[in-house]
Amino acid sequence: MTWSIIWFDARGFMVDLIDPPYIMPVWQSLTGAMTPEYTFVTERTPLKDGQQLKYIDVENREVDLIVLVRGNSEEDLWNRLNYLSNFFNPRQGQGRLRVQTPTGVTRDLVCYPSSGFRLSESSMTRTSVELHLTFLTIGPPYWRSISQTVKSFKLDNPPTFFPLPPITLGGEAIVSVFELDNFGHVSTQPVWKITGPGSDPKITNQTTGEYIALTNNGGITLDAGQFIVIDTAQKTVTLNDGTNLMSRVDWGSTFFEIPNNGVFAEGTSIKVEMTGATDESSIEVRYYTYFLGVG
């Protein structure tokens, strides 16, 4: 198996940067694709030698890619370059750089094509030229899995589906406990979808005690088929019709992350409570797995 490098622009168009039709580049080099750069932020403490560490910051990542673009003639080369330049406009928005290593590992980097479209004049011949591309992350500088982990669990009364024991009844509320694994290198921010019927849902990270509950200002009651989406990355809570439910979020709630755990370590224990659930009620969680590099 060989390397594969594919660019998806903001519109979703795909450009194969190893062996695409109509373009014929030959990959030259890829740098900046492993561990991101770290900055040690320190401060002076009076009467102490040296500086004290405040925190370690992760910088935005730049990935540099050089490909050799070839044409069948001088006119064909420039036609190919003109065609290729349409896919590297940062004003269109973020795209995804997808890299597959010879070991079969495939990961995406959400980024901007920040360098524009740079040709190396010193390398130019009648039928070939080096193309230098730079991709810049704005936000988390991590590679991610190409698809999300998606898990769905029933919340019914009486319970007929057991995602992971135990499931118990707490008064009229259904209490479901299950584990979520994150085998990446860093924490991930999940999206929760709670489908009714049921009232006043609460999701608790039993490891840390953090929770998010919709019990403020009278709480929320879901009819059958209605659902709530909690996006912990965007810090939003919305009803399926688009209604903003942030006013219903309990004051002590946090948009907690799912920490990474080793292959042989236990995952994060999650408890879900919702009053009046039936066999139509469910909770779904989806999240990407993030990595420091492509390797």
Helices and strands as residue ranges (DSSP letters): E 4-8, E 14-16, E 25-31, E 38-44, E 51-58, E 62-70, H 74-85, G 90-92, E 95-100, E 106-113, E 118-120, G 121-123, E 128-136, E 143-145, E 149-154, E 167-170, E 173-180, E 191-195, E 198-205, E 211-213, G 216-218, E 221-222, E 227-231, E 236-239, G 246-248, E 268-275, E 282-287, E 290-291
